Amino acid sequence: MTDPKHIILSRTDSIGDVVLTMPVAGYLKKRFPRTRISFIGSTYTRDVIRLSAHVDHFINGDDLKQKSVAEQVHVFQDLQADWIIHIFPNRDIAELAKKAGIPNRAGTSHRLFHWLTCNRKIHFSRRRSELHEAQLNFKLLSPLGIQDVPAISELHEYFGFSNLPVPLETIRSLIDPHRFNLILHPGSQGSAREWGIANFETLVHMLPEERFRIFITGTKAEGDRMNGFLARVHDKITDLTGKFDLNELIAFLSLADGMVAASTGPLHLAAALGKKTVGLFAPMKPIHPGRWAPLGKDVHVLVKDQYCEDCRKSADCKCIRSISPEDVMRSLSTGL
């Protein structure tokens, strides 16, 4: 088999999912160094995708939708790609790739529309697998002759997040060079079970001010919902909720030292950027850390080893809330 000339990776969903897909781009570049790698994402995740030195070209799926079908086909044909890997199944993109005549179109066989649009179907189930989400993405590379899946401990080596934005002086000035600059990210925008404001408030009071500078991040809406908490701890923290767009958050993360959060996009970004990362998880499948733990060189995952089925039908998970602030404090103190 000759090396591919141009591979398109397609993943148009959320930040955390895209972060966990980026090792695929790095692995492909290592295996096929002369192959061009394009990545179809969304406006929302554009700044994450552009971090990777392994991605040669970003395709904005949202911009594509604004064009006529004929124009979309023309865009795809101009790419002259010989492969597209549908890591996240998207019917419109799958149909477009077929209309554009991309010779090799790979996707999971578990989506009916892939039987009509893909000529390289991979038979595996994410739901039943014990592999990490980032490892599962590698299953889709089997038509390229790639059968091996890197160990979880190796995956962070393939991020290639070297195209970092230059932080504005207003962001640089927030960092204290004499203390550990810690980001607490209490919310998840509904994407994960949350640890709870009460736990974060206890943790804020436990962290020694002479050792930690504490920042609270999140959207403006999240900041509004926890304004009582922010008011109670205002003298101990810097409130950054609603202050950053994604590119600015990435720039700030690149300067900070660590983060505590549930299973959110910012948690995965912090880990991928090499920061000390404490991830808080519920033990239930499929949202447990075995599937969704952040990938990085200084990652600490906290999860209660207990039966959590009682929480399955509730967004308020007592299992994740039972992780103690003392547990988090110990994880943060490891190596400091």
Buried (B, 14 or more C-beta within 10 A) or exposed (E): EEEBEBBBBBBBBBBBBBBBBBBBBBBBBEBBEEBBBBBBBBEBBBBBBBBBBBBBBBBBBEEBEEEEEEEBBEBBEEBEBBBBBBBBBBBBBBBBBBBBEBEBBBBBBBBEBBEEBBEBBBEBEBEEBEBBBBBBBBBBBBBBEBEEBBEBEEBBBBBBBEEEBEBEEEBEEBBEEEBBBBBBBBBBEEBBBBBBBEBBBBBBEEBEEEEBBBBBBBEEEBBEBBEEBBEBBEEBBBBBBEBBEBBBBBBBBBBBBBBBBBBBBBBBBBBBBBBBBBBBBBBBBEBBBBBBBBBBEBBBBBBBEEEBEEBEEEEEBBBBBBBBBEBBBEBBEEEE
